[in-house]
Amino acid sequence: MDETAARLQALLEEKEVKLFCLVDHSGEAQAAGLEMPPTKLLIFGSPKAGTPVMLAAPSAALDLPLKILIAEAPDKQVSLSWNDPAWLEQRHGFPGDLLANLSAVGMFAEKAAG
């Protein structure tokens, strides 16, 4: 889990993509006296890529910056989840030529998964 998060962070840095926030859901649960399998949400993006999408469809700001959720199951299997850019296009109605601005999310997830 931590290795996957570290790989993703290194990829973002290598590609000069800004990591806006890392939310440690399981750490916050533990701080509240609750148990949760290791779960982290990385929120990242490029204003150069995301701003045109939000200008075309302001509601896209609900889903941008991009996010990848890294979660560890009880059997220690790690999964990565993210919103597919095509789904974001359908949800917010921005022009299809802007899909390329968001397409790196899948590549980041695949490379981080190792």
Biopython code that builds the backbone (N, CA, C, O; Angstrom):
import numpy as np
from Bio.PDB.StructureBuilder import StructureBuilder

atoms = [
    (1, "MET", "N", (0.832, -1.191, 0.000)),
    (1, "MET", "CA", (0.000, 0.000, 0.000)),
    (1, "MET", "C", (0.876, 1.255, 0.000)),
    (1, "MET", "O", (0.731, 2.129, -0.854)),
    (2, "ASP", "N", (1.778, 1.323, 0.964)),
    (2, "ASP", "CA", (2.638, 2.504, 1.042)),
    (2, "ASP", "C", (3.577, 2.584, -0.163)),
    (2, "ASP", "O", (3.887, 3.676, -0.638)),
    (3, "GLU", "N", (4.029, 1.428, -0.657)),
    (3, "GLU", "CA", (4.890, 1.412, -1.841)),
    (3, "GLU", "C", (4.133, 1.939, -3.060)),
    (3, "GLU", "O", (4.685, 2.684, -3.870)),
    (4, "THR", "N", (2.887, 1.551, -3.178)),
    (4, "THR", "CA", (2.068, 2.009, -4.302)),
    (4, "THR", "C", (1.875, 3.520, -4.233)),
    (4, "THR", "O", (1.998, 4.212, -5.244)),
    (5, "ALA", "N", (1.574, 4.026, -3.050)),
    (5, "ALA", "CA", (1.401, 5.475, -2.873)),
    (5, "ALA", "C", (2.706, 6.203, -3.180)),
    (5, "ALA", "O", (2.693, 7.264, -3.803)),
    (6, "ALA", "N", (3.821, 5.645, -2.751)),
    (6, "ALA", "CA", (5.124, 6.270, -3.013)),
    (6, "ALA", "C", (5.435, 6.269, -4.508)),
    (6, "ALA", "O", (5.951, 7.253, -5.037)),
    (7, "ARG", "N", (5.118, 5.156, -5.196)),
    (7, "ARG", "CA", (5.337, 5.106, -6.654)),
    (7, "ARG", "C", (4.498, 6.170, -7.360)),
    (7, "ARG", "O", (4.980, 6.848, -8.268)),
    (8, "LEU", "N", (3.247, 6.312, -6.940)),
    (8, "LEU", "CA", (2.377, 7.308, -7.560)),
    (8, "LEU", "C", (2.923, 8.715, -7.314)),
    (8, "LEU", "O", (2.967, 9.534, -8.232)),
    (9, "GLN", "N", (3.331, 8.990, -6.097)),
    (9, "GLN", "CA", (3.883, 10.308, -5.790)),
    (9, "GLN", "C", (5.139, 10.580, -6.624)),
    (9, "GLN", "O", (5.318, 11.692, -7.121)),
    (10, "ALA", "N", (6.002, 9.583, -6.781)),
    (10, "ALA", "CA", (7.219, 9.749, -7.579)),
    (10, "ALA", "C", (6.877, 10.003, -9.048)),
    (10, "ALA", "O", (7.512, 10.834, -9.699)),
    (11, "LEU", "N", (5.879, 9.293, -9.570)),
    (11, "LEU", "CA", (5.448, 9.508, -10.959)),
    (11, "LEU", "C", (4.931, 10.928, -11.166)),
    (11, "LEU", "O", (5.254, 11.583, -12.157)),
    (12, "LEU", "N", (4.131, 11.386, -10.223)),
    (12, "LEU", "CA", (3.593, 12.736, -10.333)),
    (12, "LEU", "C", (4.724, 13.758, -10.337)),
    (12, "LEU", "O", (4.726, 14.694, -11.137)),
    (13, "GLU", "N", (5.673, 13.573, -9.446)),
    (13, "GLU", "CA", (6.810, 14.492, -9.369)),
    (13, "GLU", "C", (7.627, 14.449, -10.666)),
    (13, "GLU", "O", (8.020, 15.485, -11.201)),
    (14, "GLU", "N", (7.872, 13.240, -11.153)),
    (14, "GLU", "CA", (8.647, 13.065, -12.382)),
    (14, "GLU", "C", (7.989, 13.775, -13.559)),
    (14, "GLU", "O", (8.676, 14.366, -14.393)),
    (15, "LYS", "N", (6.660, 13.720, -13.630)),
    (15, "LYS", "CA", (5.910, 14.330, -14.735)),
    (15, "LYS", "C", (5.527, 15.782, -14.450)),
    (15, "LYS", "O", (4.812, 16.410, -15.231)),
    (16, "GLU", "N", (6.009, 16.305, -13.329)),
    (16, "GLU", "CA", (5.733, 17.686, -12.924)),
    (16, "GLU", "C", (4.237, 17.966, -12.800)),
    (16, "GLU", "O", (3.738, 19.017, -13.203)),
    (17, "VAL", "N", (3.543, 16.982, -12.224)),
    (17, "VAL", "CA", (2.120, 17.120, -11.928)),
    (17, "VAL", "C", (2.002, 17.434, -10.446)),
    (17, "VAL", "O", (2.605, 16.758, -9.613)),
    (18, "LYS", "N", (1.246, 18.434, -10.126)),
    (18, "LYS", "CA", (1.144, 18.900, -8.736)),
    (18, "LYS", "C", (0.292, 17.948, -7.893)),
    (18, "LYS", "O", (-0.839, 17.619, -8.252)),
    (19, "LEU", "N", (0.857, 17.515, -6.769)),
    (19, "LEU", "CA", (0.093, 16.773, -5.765)),
    (19, "LEU", "C", (-0.503, 17.820, -4.831)),
    (19, "LEU", "O", (0.208, 18.436, -4.037)),
    (20, "PHE", "N", (-1.806, 18.010, -4.934)),
    (20, "PHE", "CA", (-2.465, 19.028, -4.121)),
    (20, "PHE", "C", (-2.661, 18.559, -2.689)),
    (20, "PHE", "O", (-2.554, 19.343, -1.746)),
    (21, "CYS", "N", (-2.954, 17.251, -2.534)),
    (21, "CYS", "CA", (-3.277, 16.756, -1.201)),
    (21, "CYS", "C", (-3.210, 15.234, -1.172)),
    (21, "CYS", "O", (-3.529, 14.568, -2.156)),
    (22, "LEU", "N", (-2.799, 14.704, -0.053)),
    (22, "LEU", "CA", (-2.884, 13.272, 0.203)),
    (22, "LEU", "C", (-3.760, 13.112, 1.434)),
    (22, "LEU", "O", (-3.408, 13.577, 2.518)),
    (23, "VAL", "N", (-4.890, 12.461, 1.271)),
    (23, "VAL", "CA", (-5.825, 12.249, 2.370)),
    (23, "VAL", "C", (-5.638, 10.822, 2.870)),
    (23, "VAL", "O", (-5.867, 9.861, 2.135)),
    (24, "ASP", "N", (-5.225, 10.695, 4.108)),
    (24, "ASP", "CA", (-5.031, 9.379, 4.719)),
    (24, "ASP", "C", (-6.308, 9.022, 5.476)),
    (24, "ASP", "O", (-6.423, 9.268, 6.677)),
    (25, "HIS", "N", (-7.262, 8.440, 4.754)),
    (25, "HIS", "CA", (-8.562, 8.118, 5.363)),
    (25, "HIS", "C", (-8.397, 7.178, 6.558)),
    (25, "HIS", "O", (-9.016, 7.387, 7.601)),
    (26, "SER", "N", (-7.567, 6.149, 6.410)),
    (26, "SER", "CA", (-7.400, 5.184, 7.498)),
    (26, "SER", "C", (-6.686, 5.813, 8.685)),
    (26, "SER", "O", (-6.988, 5.484, 9.833)),
    (27, "GLY", "N", (-5.749, 6.708, 8.427)),
    (27, "GLY", "CA", (-5.072, 7.402, 9.522)),
    (27, "GLY", "C", (-6.026, 8.293, 10.299)),
    (27, "GLY", "O", (-5.963, 8.367, 11.526)),
    (28, "GLU", "N", (-6.900, 8.962, 9.585)),
    (28, "GLU", "CA", (-7.894, 9.813, 10.251)),
    (28, "GLU", "C", (-8.909, 8.973, 11.015)),
    (28, "GLU", "O", (-9.357, 9.358, 12.094)),
    (29, "ALA", "N", (-9.267, 7.827, 10.451)),
    (29, "ALA", "CA", (-10.179, 6.924, 11.170)),
    (29, "ALA", "C", (-9.538, 6.466, 12.476)),
    (29, "ALA", "O", (-10.180, 6.451, 13.527)),
    (30, "GLN", "N", (-8.267, 6.097, 12.392)),
    (30, "GLN", "CA", (-7.548, 5.655, 13.594)),
    (30, "GLN", "C", (-7.498, 6.771, 14.639)),
    (30, "GLN", "O", (-7.665, 6.513, 15.832)),
    (31, "ALA", "N", (-7.269, 8.004, 14.196)),
    (31, "ALA", "CA", (-7.231, 9.141, 15.118)),
    (31, "ALA", "C", (-8.579, 9.347, 15.804)),
    (31, "ALA", "O", (-8.638, 9.902, 16.901)),
    (32, "ALA", "N", (-9.660, 8.904, 15.163)),
    (32, "ALA", "CA", (-11.005, 9.025, 15.737)),
    (32, "ALA", "C", (-11.393, 7.771, 16.520)),
    (32, "ALA", "O", (-12.532, 7.639, 16.969)),
    (33, "GLY", "N", (-10.428, 6.842, 16.683)),
    (33, "GLY", "CA", (-10.705, 5.630, 17.443)),
    (33, "GLY", "C", (-11.407, 4.542, 16.651)),
    (33, "GLY", "O", (-11.997, 3.632, 17.234)),
    (34, "LEU", "N", (-11.350, 4.625, 15.334)),
    (34, "LEU", "CA", (-12.005, 3.646, 14.464)),
    (34, "LEU", "C", (-10.956, 2.883, 13.665)),
    (34, "LEU", "O", (-9.843, 3.363, 13.451)),
    (35, "GLU", "N", (-11.331, 1.691, 13.232)),
    (35, "GLU", "CA", (-10.422, 0.900, 12.413)),
    (35, "GLU", "C", (-10.893, 0.909, 10.972)),
    (35, "GLU", "O", (-12.087, 0.831, 10.685)),
    (36, "MET", "N", (-9.921, 1.007, 10.070)),
    (36, "MET", "CA", (-10.198, 1.008, 8.638)),
    (36, "MET", "C", (-8.962, 0.459, 7.945)),
    (36, "MET", "O", (-7.848, 0.826, 8.317)),
    (37, "PRO", "N", (-9.117, -0.399, 6.962)),
    (37, "PRO", "CA", (-7.940, -0.868, 6.225)),
    (37, "PRO", "C", (-7.200, 0.323, 5.615)),
    (37, "PRO", "O", (-7.810, 1.361, 5.359)),
    (38, "PRO", "N", (-5.902, 0.185, 5.380)),
    (38, "PRO", "CA", (-5.135, 1.294, 4.803)),
    (38, "PRO", "C", (-5.808, 1.833, 3.531)),
    (38, "PRO", "O", (-6.045, 1.095, 2.575)),
    (39, "THR", "N", (-6.105, 3.130, 3.546)),
    (39, "THR", "CA", (-6.816, 3.779, 2.449)),
    (39, "THR", "C", (-6.316, 5.213, 2.324)),
    (39, "THR", "O", (-6.389, 5.996, 3.271)),
    (40, "LYS", "N", (-5.804, 5.545, 1.131)),
    (40, "LYS", "CA", (-5.303, 6.904, 0.890)),
    (40, "LYS", "C", (-5.859, 7.424, -0.427)),
    (40, "LYS", "O", (-6.016, 6.677, -1.393)),
    (41, "LEU", "N", (-6.149, 8.707, -0.445)),
    (41, "LEU", "CA", (-6.639, 9.383, -1.640)),
    (41, "LEU", "C", (-5.633, 10.448, -2.029)),
    (41, "LEU", "O", (-5.340, 11.351, -1.244)),
    (42, "LEU", "N", (-5.104, 10.344, -3.238)),
    (42, "LEU", "CA", (-4.184, 11.347, -3.741)),
    (42, "LEU", "C", (-4.936, 12.242, -4.712)),
    (42, "LEU", "O", (-5.581, 11.761, -5.643)),
    (43, "ILE", "N", (-4.847, 13.545, -4.486)),
    (43, "ILE", "CA", (-5.541, 14.541, -5.295)),
    (43, "ILE", "C", (-4.463, 15.328, -6.029)),
    (43, "ILE", "O", (-3.600, 15.948, -5.406)),
    (44, "PHE", "N", (-4.519, 15.298, -7.356)),
    (44, "PHE", "CA", (-3.421, 15.857, -8.139)),
    (44, "PHE", "C", (-3.920, 16.408, -9.463)),
    (44, "PHE", "O", (-5.046, 16.131, -9.875)),
    (45, "GLY", "N", (-3.092, 17.178, -10.117)),
    (45, "GLY", "CA", (-3.457, 17.660, -11.435)),
    (45, "GLY", "C", (-2.518, 18.722, -11.937)),
    (45, "GLY", "O", (-1.522, 19.072, -11.304)),
    (46, "SER", "N", (-2.869, 19.216, -13.087)),
    (46, "SER", "CA", (-2.135, 20.283, -13.744)),
    (46, "SER", "C", (-3.129, 21.391, -14.058)),
    (46, "SER", "O", (-4.056, 21.183, -14.840)),
    (47, "PRO", "N", (-2.951, 22.549, -13.469)),
    (47, "PRO", "CA", (-3.863, 23.640, -13.803)),
    (47, "PRO", "C", (-3.904, 23.921, -15.305)),
    (47, "PRO", "O", (-4.936, 24.337, -15.831)),
    (48, "LYS", "N", (-2.794, 23.698, -15.989)),
    (48, "LYS", "CA", (-2.743, 23.922, -17.438)),
    (48, "LYS", "C", (-3.696, 22.967, -18.167)),
    (48, "LYS", "O", (-4.287, 23.334, -19.183)),
    (49, "ALA", "N", (-3.844, 21.744, -17.648)),
    (49, "ALA", "CA", (-4.732, 20.761, -18.266)),
    (49, "ALA", "C", (-6.162, 20.872, -17.746)),
    (49, "ALA", "O", (-7.110, 20.755, -18.523)),
    (50, "GLY", "N", (-6.328, 21.094, -16.453)),
    (50, "GLY", "CA", (-7.665, 21.095, -15.853)),
    (50, "GLY", "C", (-8.465, 22.358, -16.071)),
    (50, "GLY", "O", (-9.690, 22.308, -16.179)),
    (51, "THR", "N", (-7.784, 23.498, -16.138)),
    (51, "THR", "CA", (-8.508, 24.767, -16.274)),
    (51, "THR", "C", (-9.352, 24.823, -17.546)),
    (51, "THR", "O", (-10.505, 25.248, -17.471)),
    (52, "PRO", "N", (-8.836, 24.415, -18.720)),
    (52, "PRO", "CA", (-9.699, 24.437, -19.906)),
    (52, "PRO", "C", (-10.951, 23.568, -19.758)),
    (52, "PRO", "O", (-12.013, 23.908, -20.279)),
    (53, "VAL", "N", (-10.823, 22.459, -19.054)),
    (53, "VAL", "CA", (-11.978, 21.587, -18.830)),
    (53, "VAL", "C", (-13.006, 22.316, -17.970)),
    (53, "VAL", "O", (-14.200, 22.296, -18.272)),
    (54, "MET", "N", (-12.544, 22.957, -16.902)),
    (54, "MET", "CA", (-13.463, 23.667, -16.009)),
    (54, "MET", "C", (-14.059, 24.906, -16.662)),
    (54, "MET", "O", (-15.187, 25.288, -16.351)),
    (55, "LEU", "N", (-13.309, 25.544, -17.571)),
    (55, "LEU", "CA", (-13.864, 26.683, -18.302)),
    (55, "LEU", "C", (-14.970, 26.224, -19.244)),
    (55, "LEU", "O", (-15.978, 26.912, -19.407)),
    (56, "ALA", "N", (-14.781, 25.063, -19.861)),
    (56, "ALA", "CA", (-15.791, 24.526, -20.778)),
    (56, "ALA", "C", (-17.017, 24.004, -20.032)),
    (56, "ALA", "O", (-18.142, 24.100, -20.522)),
    (57, "ALA", "N", (-16.785, 23.454, -18.847)),
    (57, "ALA", "CA", (-17.882, 22.894, -18.040)),
    (57, "ALA", "C", (-17.565, 23.165, -16.570)),
    (57, "ALA", "O", (-16.893, 22.358, -15.927)),
    (58, "PRO", "N", (-18.039, 24.290, -16.032)),
    (58, "PRO", "CA", (-17.699, 24.655, -14.658)),
    (58, "PRO", "C", (-17.993, 23.575, -13.615)),
    (58, "PRO", "O", (-17.299, 23.494, -12.602)),
    (59, "SER", "N", (-19.011, 22.750, -13.852)),
    (59, "SER", "CA", (-19.317, 21.698, -12.867)),
    (59, "SER", "C", (-18.202, 20.666, -12.773)),
    (59, "SER", "O", (-18.161, 19.905, -11.806)),
    (60, "ALA", "N", (-17.300, 20.617, -13.744)),
    (60, "ALA", "CA", (-16.172, 19.681, -13.679)),
    (60, "ALA", "C", (-15.294, 19.943, -12.462)),
    (60, "ALA", "O", (-14.544, 19.066, -12.033)),
    (61, "ALA", "N", (-15.385, 21.147, -11.909)),
    (61, "ALA", "CA", (-14.622, 21.464, -10.699)),
    (61, "ALA", "C", (-15.039, 20.584, -9.522)),
    (61, "ALA", "O", (-14.303, 20.478, -8.541)),
    (62, "LEU", "N", (-16.206, 19.956, -9.608)),
    (62, "LEU", "CA", (-16.606, 19.004, -8.575)),
    (62, "LEU", "C", (-15.702, 17.777, -8.574)),
    (62, "LEU", "O", (-15.496, 17.165, -7.526)),
    (63, "ASP", "N", (-15.159, 17.409, -9.734)),
    (63, "ASP", "CA", (-14.362, 16.193, -9.874)),
    (63, "ASP", "C", (-12.893, 16.464, -10.159)),
    (63, "ASP", "O", (-12.095, 15.531, -10.241)),
    (64, "LEU", "N", (-12.535, 17.712, -10.308)),
    (64, "LEU", "CA", (-11.138, 18.080, -10.514)),
    (64, "LEU", "C", (-10.658, 18.839, -9.296)),
    (64, "LEU", "O", (-11.442, 19.555, -8.675)),
    (65, "PRO", "N", (-9.421, 18.706, -8.946)),
    (65, "PRO", "CA", (-8.359, 17.949, -9.576)),
    (65, "PRO", "C", (-8.672, 16.448, -9.592)),
    (65, "PRO", "O", (-9.577, 15.964, -8.913)),
    (66, "LEU", "N", (-7.879, 15.740, -10.399)),
    (66, "LEU", "CA", (-8.021, 14.293, -10.507)),
    (66, "LEU", "C", (-7.693, 13.623, -9.186)),
    (66, "LEU", "O", (-7.013, 14.193, -8.333)),
    (67, "LYS", "N", (-8.187, 12.407, -9.032)),
    (67, "LYS", "CA", (-7.980, 11.667, -7.786)),
    (67, "LYS", "C", (-7.724, 10.205, -8.089)),
    (67, "LYS", "O", (-8.293, 9.644, -9.025)),
    (68, "ILE", "N", (-6.862, 9.591, -7.289)),
    (68, "ILE", "CA", (-6.700, 8.141, -7.308)),
    (68, "ILE", "C", (-6.794, 7.667, -5.862)),
    (68, "ILE", "O", (-6.088, 8.156, -4.981)),
    (69, "LEU", "N", (-7.674, 6.712, -5.644)),
    (69, "LEU", "CA", (-7.853, 6.101, -4.329)),
    (69, "LEU", "C", (-7.046, 4.808, -4.293)),
    (69, "LEU", "O", (-7.178, 3.956, -5.172)),
    (70, "ILE", "N", (-6.210, 4.673, -3.267)),
    (70, "ILE", "CA", (-5.427, 3.453, -3.069)),
    (70, "ILE", "C", (-5.944, 2.814, -1.795)),
    (70, "ILE", "O", (-5.933, 3.428, -0.729)),
    (71, "ALA", "N", (-6.397, 1.570, -1.916)),
    (71, "ALA", "CA", (-7.002, 0.879, -0.774)),
    (71, "ALA", "C", (-6.428, -0.524, -0.658)),
    (71, "ALA", "O", (-6.166, -1.196, -1.655)),
    (72, "GLU", "N", (-6.241, -0.945, 0.582)),
    (72, "GLU", "CA", (-5.732, -2.294, 0.848)),
    (72, "GLU", "C", (-6.846, -3.129, 1.474)),
    (72, "GLU", "O", (-7.438, -2.744, 2.482)),
    (73, "ALA", "N", (-7.115, -4.270, 0.862)),
    (73, "ALA", "CA", (-8.136, -5.190, 1.372)),
    (73, "ALA", "C", (-7.560, -5.993, 2.538)),
    (73, "ALA", "O", (-6.343, -6.024, 2.722)),
    (74, "PRO", "N", (-8.419, -6.644, 3.328)),
    (74, "PRO", "CA", (-7.927, -7.457, 4.448)),
    (74, "PRO", "C", (-6.913, -8.527, 4.030)),
    (74, "PRO", "O", (-6.058, -8.914, 4.827)),
    (75, "ASP", "N", (-7.004, -9.007, 2.781)),
    (75, "ASP", "CA", (-6.038, -10.018, 2.312)),
    (75, "ASP", "C", (-4.754, -9.382, 1.779)),
    (75, "ASP", "O", (-3.925, -10.061, 1.174)),
    (76, "LYS", "N", (-4.594, -8.073, 2.007)),
    (76, "LYS", "CA", (-3.408, -7.290, 1.632)),
    (76, "LYS", "C", (-3.339, -6.953, 0.137)),
    (76, "LYS", "O", (-2.344, -6.387, -0.314)),
    (77, "GLN", "N", (-4.373, -7.289, -0.633)),
    (77, "GLN", "CA", (-4.418, -6.892, -2.032)),
    (77, "GLN", "C", (-4.672, -5.386, -2.103)),
    (77, "GLN", "O", (-5.538, -4.855, -1.407)),
    (78, "VAL", "N", (-3.909, -4.718, -2.947)),
    (78, "VAL", "CA", (-4.041, -3.275, -3.096)),
    (78, "VAL", "C", (-4.797, -2.981, -4.387)),
    (78, "VAL", "O", (-4.500, -3.553, -5.436)),
    (79, "SER", "N", (-5.769, -2.090, -4.301)),
    (79, "SER", "CA", (-6.519, -1.691, -5.487)),
    (79, "SER", "C", (-6.421, -0.185, -5.666)),
    (79, "SER", "O", (-6.277, 0.571, -4.704)),
    (80, "LEU", "N", (-6.504, 0.226, -6.917)),
    (80, "LEU", "CA", (-6.521, 1.644, -7.249)),
    (80, "LEU", "C", (-7.823, 1.940, -7.983)),
    (80, "LEU", "O", (-8.247, 1.174, -8.848)),
    (81, "SER", "N", (-8.447, 3.050, -7.633)),
    (81, "SER", "CA", (-9.704, 3.461, -8.249)),
    (81, "SER", "C", (-9.601, 4.925, -8.652)),
    (81, "SER", "O", (-8.957, 5.729, -7.977)),
    (82, "TRP", "N", (-10.252, 5.256, -9.773)),
    (82, "TRP", "CA", (-10.280, 6.631, -10.243)),
    (82, "TRP", "C", (-11.483, 6.794, -11.157)),
    (82, "TRP", "O", (-12.069, 5.817, -11.622)),
    (83, "ASN", "N", (-11.837, 8.044, -11.404)),
    (83, "ASN", "CA", (-12.930, 8.335, -12.326)),
    (83, "ASN", "C", (-12.382, 8.333, -13.746)),
    (83, "ASN", "O", (-11.409, 9.024, -14.051)),
    (84, "ASP", "N", (-13.016, 7.552, -14.606)),
    (84, "ASP", "CA", (-12.619, 7.478, -16.002)),
    (84, "ASP", "C", (-12.897, 8.824, -16.672)),
    (84, "ASP", "O", (-13.985, 9.375, -16.506)),
    (85, "PRO", "N", (-11.940, 9.361, -17.423)),
    (85, "PRO", "CA", (-12.168, 10.646, -18.084)),
    (85, "PRO", "C", (-13.402, 10.654, -18.999)),
    (85, "PRO", "O", (-14.080, 11.676, -19.098)),
    (86, "ALA", "N", (-13.699, 9.540, -19.663)),
    (86, "ALA", "CA", (-14.895, 9.487, -20.516)),
    (86, "ALA", "C", (-16.161, 9.652, -19.678)),
    (86, "ALA", "O", (-17.120, 10.289, -20.114)),
    (87, "TRP", "N", (-16.161, 9.081, -18.481)),
    (87, "TRP", "CA", (-17.303, 9.254, -17.586)),
    (87, "TRP", "C", (-17.410, 10.715, -17.154)),
    (87, "TRP", "O", (-18.510, 11.261, -17.070)),
    (88, "LEU", "N", (-16.255, 11.353, -16.878)),
    (88, "LEU", "CA", (-16.267, 12.768, -16.498)),
    (88, "LEU", "C", (-16.818, 13.631, -17.641)),
    (88, "LEU", "O", (-17.562, 14.583, -17.405)),
    (89, "GLU", "N", (-16.444, 13.290, -18.875)),
    (89, "GLU", "CA", (-16.960, 14.015, -20.036)),
    (89, "GLU", "C", (-18.482, 13.879, -20.109)),
    (89, "GLU", "O", (-19.194, 14.857, -20.336)),
    (90, "GLN", "N", (-18.965, 12.656, -19.915)),
    (90, "GLN", "CA", (-20.406, 12.411, -19.962)),
    (90, "GLN", "C", (-21.111, 13.146, -18.818)),
    (90, "GLN", "O", (-22.169, 13.743, -19.017)),
    (91, "ARG", "N", (-20.530, 13.099, -17.644)),
    (91, "ARG", "CA", (-21.132, 13.716, -16.457)),
    (91, "ARG", "C", (-21.233, 15.231, -16.587)),
    (91, "ARG", "O", (-22.237, 15.832, -16.205)),
    (92, "HIS", "N", (-20.167, 15.851, -17.138)),
    (92, "HIS", "CA", (-20.111, 17.315, -17.139)),
    (92, "HIS", "C", (-20.339, 17.945, -18.511)),
    (92, "HIS", "O", (-20.562, 19.151, -18.608)),
    (93, "GLY", "N", (-20.286, 17.138, -19.572)),
    (93, "GLY", "CA", (-20.595, 17.648, -20.899)),
    (93, "GLY", "C", (-19.540, 18.541, -21.521)),
    (93, "GLY", "O", (-19.873, 19.396, -22.342)),
    (94, "PHE", "N", (-18.288, 18.373, -21.157)),
    (94, "PHE", "CA", (-17.257, 19.173, -21.815)),
    (94, "PHE", "C", (-16.916, 18.549, -23.169)),
    (94, "PHE", "O", (-17.173, 17.364, -23.381)),
    (95, "PRO", "N", (-16.345, 19.324, -24.080)),
    (95, "PRO", "CA", (-16.036, 18.811, -25.418)),
    (95, "PRO", "C", (-15.052, 17.641, -25.381)),
    (95, "PRO", "O", (-14.126, 17.612, -24.570)),
    (96, "GLY", "N", (-15.273, 16.694, -26.265)),
    (96, "GLY", "CA", (-14.444, 15.502, -26.317)),
    (96, "GLY", "C", (-12.974, 15.767, -26.575)),
    (96, "GLY", "O", (-12.120, 14.973, -26.181)),
    (97, "ASP", "N", (-12.668, 16.886, -27.240)),
    (97, "ASP", "CA", (-11.258, 17.172, -27.500)),
    (97, "ASP", "C", (-10.490, 17.499, -26.219)),
    (97, "ASP", "O", (-9.260, 17.564, -26.238)),
    (98, "LEU", "N", (-11.192, 17.703, -25.119)),
    (98, "LEU", "CA", (-10.526, 17.965, -23.838)),
    (98, "LEU", "C", (-10.252, 16.686, -23.038)),
    (98, "LEU", "O", (-9.625, 16.745, -21.980)),
    (99, "LEU", "N", (-10.711, 15.544, -23.531)),
    (99, "LEU", "CA", (-10.454, 14.271, -22.843)),
    (99, "LEU", "C", (-8.961, 14.034, -22.646)),
    (99, "LEU", "O", (-8.540, 13.513, -21.613)),
    (100, "ALA", "N", (-8.173, 14.416, -23.629)),
    (100, "ALA", "CA", (-6.723, 14.211, -23.542)),
    (100, "ALA", "C", (-6.131, 14.931, -22.334)),
    (100, "ALA", "O", (-5.114, 14.494, -21.797)),
    (101, "ASN", "N", (-6.749, 16.024, -21.902)),
    (101, "ASN", "CA", (-6.246, 16.764, -20.741)),
    (101, "ASN", "C", (-6.314, 15.944, -19.460)),
    (101, "ASN", "O", (-5.580, 16.210, -18.509)),
    (102, "LEU", "N", (-7.202, 14.939, -19.435)),
    (102, "LEU", "CA", (-7.416, 14.150, -18.223)),
    (102, "LEU", "C", (-6.952, 12.703, -18.366)),
    (102, "LEU", "O", (-6.994, 11.944, -17.398)),
    (103, "SER", "N", (-6.519, 12.322, -19.536)),
    (103, "SER", "CA", (-6.259, 10.920, -19.830)),
    (103, "SER", "C", (-5.084, 10.316, -19.071)),
    (103, "SER", "O", (-4.999, 9.093, -18.967)),
    (104, "ALA", "N", (-4.189, 11.117, -18.546)),
    (104, "ALA", "CA", (-3.017, 10.572, -17.848)),
    (104, "ALA", "C", (-3.381, 9.833, -16.557)),
    (104, "ALA", "O", (-2.566, 9.067, -16.044)),
    (105, "VAL", "N", (-4.573, 10.046, -16.028)),
    (105, "VAL", "CA", (-4.933, 9.435, -14.750)),
    (105, "VAL", "C", (-4.827, 7.913, -14.809)),
    (105, "VAL", "O", (-4.322, 7.293, -13.874)),
    (106, "GLY", "N", (-5.291, 7.314, -15.886)),
    (106, "GLY", "CA", (-5.210, 5.850, -16.022)),
    (106, "GLY", "C", (-3.787, 5.372, -16.114)),
    (106, "GLY", "O", (-3.434, 4.352, -15.522)),
    (107, "MET", "N", (-2.952, 6.098, -16.856)),
    (107, "MET", "CA", (-1.539, 5.739, -16.974)),
    (107, "MET", "C", (-0.842, 5.817, -15.621)),
    (107, "MET", "O", (-0.048, 4.942, -15.274)),
    (108, "PHE", "N", (-1.139, 6.860, -14.864)),
    (108, "PHE", "CA", (-0.535, 6.991, -13.529)),
    (108, "PHE", "C", (-0.934, 5.817, -12.651)),
    (108, "PHE", "O", (-0.096, 5.255, -11.946)),
    (109, "ALA", "N", (-2.210, 5.440, -12.688)),
    (109, "ALA", "CA", (-2.677, 4.328, -11.866)),
    (109, "ALA", "C", (-2.007, 3.028, -12.268)),
    (109, "ALA", "O", (-1.567, 2.264, -11.409)),
    (110, "GLU", "N", (-1.925, 2.769, -13.568)),
    (110, "GLU", "CA", (-1.300, 1.523, -14.039)),
    (110, "GLU", "C", (0.167, 1.447, -13.638)),
    (110, "GLU", "O", (0.635, 0.403, -13.183)),
    (111, "LYS", "N", (0.891, 2.546, -13.806)),
    (111, "LYS", "CA", (2.315, 2.534, -13.450)),
    (111, "LYS", "C", (2.511, 2.438, -11.946)),
    (111, "LYS", "O", (3.438, 1.769, -11.488)),
    (112, "ALA", "N", (1.662, 3.090, -11.175)),
    (112, "ALA", "CA", (1.792, 3.015, -9.716)),
    (112, "ALA", "C", (1.490, 1.626, -9.214)),
    (112, "ALA", "O", (2.068, 1.183, -8.221)),
    (113, "ALA", "N", (0.583, 0.925, -9.893)),
    (113, "ALA", "CA", (0.220, -0.434, -9.483)),
    (113, "ALA", "C", (1.396, -1.386, -9.679)),
    (113, "ALA", "O", (1.470, -2.436, -9.041)),
    (114, "GLY", "N", (2.306, -1.010, -10.562)),
    (114, "GLY", "CA", (3.497, -1.835, -10.777)),
    (114, "GLY", "C", (3.206, -2.970, -11.675)),
    (114, "GLY", "O", (4.094, -3.771, -11.967)),
]
sb = StructureBuilder()
sb.init_structure("model")
sb.init_model(0)
sb.init_chain("A")
sb.init_seg("    ")
for serial, (resi, resn, name, xyz) in enumerate(atoms, 1):
    if name == "N":
        sb.init_residue(resn, " ", resi, " ")
    sb.init_atom(name, np.array(xyz, "f"), 0.0, 1.0, " ", f" {name:<3s}", serial, name[0])
structure = sb.get_structure()
